[in-house]
């Protein structure tokens, strides 16, 4: 229930945590492939729990927020984030 509601239906046979995460990441990439999708619904924005490999990953001990996280946030913070969907990358 913590995963973003981006799955229309599960296409694989396995519903374990690892396989579900892979499927969700694949759907998110397809959903955001052309940049910022129009009409991001409030259900997606209200999903505030952070999930590793979905909302962030850890690189050299630092948290790096993903394109998806910034999209859910709904606006640019102005810090020049690596995965900024709003065109404010450093």
Residue, then its C-alpha position, 0 to 999 in steps of 0.5 A: x500500500x506504500x507504493x505509488x498508485x501507478x499500476x493498472x494491473x500487475x503483469x508478472x507472476x511474482x508479487x514479492x517486494x523486490x519484483x513489485x518495486x521493479x514493476x513500479x519503477x518501470x511504470x514510473x519511468x514510462x509515466x514520466x518519460x516525456x517530462x512532467x505528465x499533465x494531471x498528476x492526481x492528488x492521490x500520487x502527491x499525497x503519498x508522503x512515505x519515502x521509498x528507497x529506489x522509488x523516491x531516493x537512492x543513496x550514493x556515497x552515504x548521501x540521499x539523492x532524490x529522484x525525478x519522481x520525488x520532485x514531481x510528487x513534491x509539486x514545485x522546484x525548491x531552487x537548490x539545483x537538484x540532480x533530478x529536477x523535473x523543473x529545469x533547475x539542475x546544477 
